[in-house]
Amino acid sequence: MEVALQVQDITVRYGGFTALDQIRLELARHTTLGLVGESGSGKSTLARVIAGLITPDEGQLLLGAEPLGKKRSKAQHKQIQMIFQNPDSSLNPRHTVRQILAEALLFHRIVERSQVERRSKELLSRVQLDAKSLDRYPHEFSGGQRQRIAIARALSVEPSLLIADEPTSALDVSVQRSVLELFHTLQAELNLTMLFISHDLGVIHAVSDTVAVMRQGQLVEVNSKDEFFVRPQHEYSRELLSAVPKMPQY
Amino acid sequence: MTIQPVLELEELTLAAPSTEILVNSISFSLERGESLGLVGESGSGKSLTLRAILGLLPRGVEQTGGVVRSKVSSAMVFQDPRGALDPLCPVVKQLTEVVYYRQRTSLKAARRIALELLERLGLPASLKTKDRYPGQLSGGQCQRVVIALALACKPGILLCDEPTTALDVTVQRQIIDTITSLQQELGFAMVFVTHNLAIAANLCSRLVVMKQGRIIEQGETHSLLRHPAEAYTQMLMDSVLPLPELEGGGVSWK
């Protein structure tokens, strides 16, 4: 299996606090790695290191065969895109959807200027939004629709790795479900390689091929989804899994 | 002999001055020691209903119809524990104050009762010698302090507004176990608001399903979940994402 991303002994310290402790992880192409852990376990820090938003103190990242240095090139930035928990703060409120998508498409020269409109409409239909949405502002949409716009923006530059950091945690349960279904469709249609972060084990089960568990800055377990949810290796994983409230079975 | 309910809501209607109706003619009752789950998505009016029971409606929202009848006092546990505590006052001092005013004891006795409560809720014994500010405690510990504050009022009804939504899953489990055992011990009734039907199903004997300010369905938990009459209830049930059974089993929920 081809490796899309290698995380090699990444360490991040904030003052005396070790946020990430020698993380070693591989992400296979066209698969989704679900990263779980409680708050403060270092999930988001790891995502930010991979996205290039935090420079690690030690260790290195390889995207394919290419090392990702301290200063990344524009092309390297393009390769890794991120979807954040809260679409309200990740979309510019003063830009229309047209501007939001066009900016990304033109900056990374994905299409010619004359093709921007057509491509933007394609992207919206990918995330199941109406083409009429182009001239509206983020606040005119519901939370779930805004997250769809954020997904369209991330996909617009054709990244080789998509990082989703708790993309459904701020949404209502019914909306969460429809956004998860969208991720499913996109995985199948676009063959995405994805790092999907969530504290919700139900969500992780729904989207992942492989599951990685973090605790206090360390990687506790990496396992295939089918193994992890039935036979977790680590005691902590078992503790997490048995704490999830379940519906009674009839 | 019929059991007297400790709380009755009759056609309660809440509205904002723009004449927008937020909670529309809802009725339910609660018996002594009973746990009632109030479930629905955001905007369904769950939290406003709780606030109406407590008599603490947010500014601009008024009760425009119906009655809330309650024979006993109620106390509330909020979703965000840090927001519910005074960040500038150490926690033992905060709790002592509540005990002092609500139980009308001497200050010395109030402090003793406060420490006992905190110990019972599983907070570190070091608080006895060194008081700490909310910012120096974890989210789960803060929520325990908030529960202690509510219990210090000796409520007949404990109102819980998504008390575990802001917490990690293992902490959520501990808090719910704590609430359950305290309820068995102290016998208060409870209204538990949540959007997570799995928690409500494990904790409550009766469920009320709300959508856009109305009650669309209510009944005994197990019969309601076995035969939901409304598509919305079914949707809430489906939104609890399934997990496969753990081999060797975990510690099961009560």
Boltz contact constraints between the chains, C-beta under 6 A:
constraints:
  - contact:
      token1: [A, 38]
      token2: [B, 168]
      max_distance: 6.0
  - contact:
      token1: [A, 39]
      token2: [B, 168]
      max_distance: 6.0
  - contact:
      token1: [A, 172]
      token2: [B, 41]
      max_distance: 6.0
  - contact:
      token1: [A, 172]
      token2: [B, 42]
      max_distance: 6.0
  - contact:
      token1: [A, 173]
      token2: [B, 195]
      max_distance: 6.0
  - contact:
      token1: [A, 173]
      token2: [B, 239]
      max_distance: 6.0
  - contact:
      token1: [A, 174]
      token2: [B, 235]
      max_distance: 6.0
  - contact:
      token1: [A, 174]
      token2: [B, 239]
      max_distance: 6.0
  - contact:
      token1: [A, 177]
      token2: [B, 239]
      max_distance: 6.0
  - contact:
      token1: [A, 202]
      token2: [B, 241]
      max_distance: 6.0
  - contact:
      token1: [A, 205]
      token2: [B, 243]
      max_distance: 6.0
  - contact:
      token1: [A, 206]
      token2: [B, 241]
      max_distance: 6.0
  - contact:
      token1: [A, 229]
      token2: [B, 243]
      max_distance: 6.0
  - contact:
      token1: [A, 229]
      token2: [B, 244]
      max_distance: 6.0
  - contact:
      token1: [A, 230]
      token2: [B, 244]
      max_distance: 6.0
  - contact:
      token1: [A, 230]
      token2: [B, 247]
      max_distance: 6.0
  - contact:
      token1: [A, 231]
      token2: [B, 247]
      max_distance: 6.0
  - contact:
      token1: [A, 241]
      token2: [B, 246]
      max_distance: 6.0
  - contact:
      token1: [A, 242]
      token2: [B, 250]
      max_distance: 6.0
  - contact:
      token1: [A, 242]
      token2: [B, 251]
      max_distance: 6.0
  - contact:
      token1: [A, 243]
      token2: [B, 169]
      max_distance: 6.0
  - contact:
      token1: [A, 243]
      token2: [B, 170]
      max_distance: 6.0
  - contact:
      token1: [A, 243]
      token2: [B, 173]
      max_distance: 6.0
  - contact:
      token1: [A, 244]
      token2: [B, 169]
      max_distance: 6.0
  - contact:
      token1: [A, 245]
      token2: [B, 198]
      max_distance: 6.0
  - contact:
      token1: [A, 245]
      token2: [B, 199]
      max_distance: 6.0
  - contact:
      token1: [A, 245]
      token2: [B, 202]
      max_distance: 6.0
  - contact:
      token1: [A, 246]
      token2: [B, 198]
      max_distance: 6.0
  - contact:
      token1: [A, 247]
      token2: [B, 198]
      max_distance: 6.0
  - contact:
      token1: [A, 247]
      token2: [B, 201]
      max_distance: 6.0
  - contact:
      token1: [A, 247]
      token2: [B, 240]
      max_distance: 6.0
  - contact:
      token1: [A, 248]
      token2: [B, 201]
      max_distance: 6.0
  - contact:
      token1: [A, 250]
      token2: [B, 226]
      max_distance: 6.0
